[in-house]
């Protein structure tokens, strides 16, 4: 096998597996016929790679932009649930260090969050789009009735001091990822782009690694940034990935804004949150523009 053929076959992995099996040999042979068979041409290599990204977008979201948007929202919501599952497993296995050395309290609440997230990931791998929301609501009710942990500052409570609505919105953000799975479920004949159950196992393993590490779990936490960064790079040719990144950025931005409260405009945390939301809108616009240009 020549160096050119080896390089083109590596770029071919950007295509879905079924496409590679059906047309991979034909594509490589066609490229090799048109040039030097020993040295790969960068233009052909990257052209093949980006064509594979485009094919993955079609397989995941369908030919219509609305399908790609829904697939992107589902992917972003799945990633948010995956992060919560990994963080929950980390705190279950090492609650003291995960809470910056505080007393290992609320262990049942942490276990409930981790189990709920893992169940949600398993349900999504089967295409049960409403199940994560059902799990989240059931756990929230059980938490409020039996454990009474992290109770929101309801607006009518006299001790809310004007922060009630902000804390209520902050607490309600936990329902957003599973709710998005319901809202953005596939329509008609759109592909279901189901995730492998191995991703749930990977989240569990990452949480265990973060708890097992003896210095700082933040070192393993950087792995959580790999998917959004990769989507950010690939999003200019794949509307689905651009929307997934925008979904994650919007959730993170809203979390920072509501955490800062009414002084969000004056607090650095709130300003970062607003910047993330605005950046998410810009990224979604870039994704739509790229799809229109590639149509």
TALIN-V445071 format. One record per backbone hydrogen bond with DSSP energy under -1.0 kcal/mol. CO is the residue of the C=O (numbers start at 0). NH is the residue of the N-H. If there is no record, write none. Layout:
BEGIN
co=CO nh=NH
co=CO nh=NH
END
This chain:
BEGIN
co=1 nh=5
co=2 nh=6
co=3 nh=7
co=4 nh=8
co=5 nh=9
co=6 nh=10
co=7 nh=11
co=9 nh=12
co=10 nh=13
co=11 nh=14
co=15 nh=19
co=16 nh=20
co=17 nh=21
co=18 nh=22
co=19 nh=23
co=22 nh=26
co=23 nh=27
co=24 nh=28
co=25 nh=29
co=26 nh=30
co=27 nh=31
co=28 nh=32
co=40 nh=44
co=41 nh=45
co=42 nh=46
co=43 nh=47
co=44 nh=48
co=45 nh=49
co=46 nh=50
co=47 nh=51
co=48 nh=52
co=49 nh=53
co=50 nh=54
co=51 nh=55
co=52 nh=56
co=53 nh=57
co=54 nh=58
co=55 nh=59
co=56 nh=60
co=57 nh=61
co=63 nh=67
co=64 nh=68
co=65 nh=69
co=66 nh=70
co=67 nh=71
co=68 nh=72
co=69 nh=73
co=70 nh=74
co=71 nh=75
co=72 nh=76
co=73 nh=77
co=74 nh=78
co=75 nh=79
co=76 nh=80
co=77 nh=81
co=78 nh=82
co=79 nh=83
co=80 nh=84
co=81 nh=85
co=82 nh=86
co=83 nh=87
co=84 nh=88
co=85 nh=89
co=86 nh=90
co=87 nh=91
co=88 nh=92
co=89 nh=93
co=93 nh=97
co=94 nh=98
co=95 nh=100
co=96 nh=99
co=98 nh=101
co=102 nh=104
co=105 nh=109
co=106 nh=110
co=107 nh=111
co=108 nh=112
co=109 nh=113
co=110 nh=114
co=111 nh=115
co=112 nh=116
co=113 nh=117
co=114 nh=118
co=115 nh=119
co=116 nh=120
co=117 nh=121
co=118 nh=122
co=119 nh=123
co=120 nh=124
co=122 nh=125
co=122 nh=127
co=123 nh=126
co=126 nh=128
co=129 nh=133
co=130 nh=134
co=131 nh=135
co=132 nh=136
co=133 nh=137
co=134 nh=138
co=135 nh=139
co=136 nh=140
co=137 nh=141
co=138 nh=142
co=139 nh=143
co=140 nh=144
co=141 nh=145
co=142 nh=146
co=142 nh=147
co=151 nh=153
co=153 nh=156
co=156 nh=159
co=159 nh=162
co=162 nh=166
co=163 nh=167
co=164 nh=168
co=165 nh=169
co=166 nh=170
co=167 nh=171
co=170 nh=173
co=171 nh=174
co=172 nh=175
co=174 nh=178
co=175 nh=179
co=176 nh=180
co=177 nh=181
co=178 nh=182
co=179 nh=183
co=181 nh=184
co=186 nh=189
co=195 nh=198
co=196 nh=200
co=197 nh=201
co=198 nh=202
co=199 nh=203
co=200 nh=204
co=201 nh=205
co=202 nh=206
co=203 nh=207
co=204 nh=208
co=205 nh=209
co=206 nh=210
co=207 nh=211
co=208 nh=212
co=215 nh=218
co=216 nh=220
co=217 nh=221
co=219 nh=222
co=220 nh=223
co=221 nh=224
co=222 nh=225
co=224 nh=228
co=225 nh=229
co=226 nh=230
co=227 nh=231
co=228 nh=232
co=229 nh=233
co=230 nh=234
co=233 nh=236
co=237 nh=241
co=238 nh=242
co=239 nh=243
co=240 nh=244
co=241 nh=245
co=242 nh=246
co=243 nh=247
co=244 nh=248
co=245 nh=249
co=246 nh=250
co=247 nh=251
co=248 nh=252
co=249 nh=253
co=250 nh=254
co=251 nh=255
co=252 nh=256
co=253 nh=257
co=254 nh=258
co=255 nh=259
co=256 nh=260
co=260 nh=263
co=262 nh=265
co=262 nh=266
co=266 nh=270
co=267 nh=271
co=268 nh=272
co=269 nh=273
co=270 nh=274
co=271 nh=275
co=272 nh=276
co=273 nh=277
co=274 nh=278
co=275 nh=279
co=276 nh=280
co=277 nh=281
co=278 nh=282
co=279 nh=283
co=280 nh=284
co=281 nh=285
co=282 nh=286
co=283 nh=287
co=284 nh=288
co=285 nh=289
co=286 nh=290
co=287 nh=291
co=288 nh=292
co=289 nh=293
END
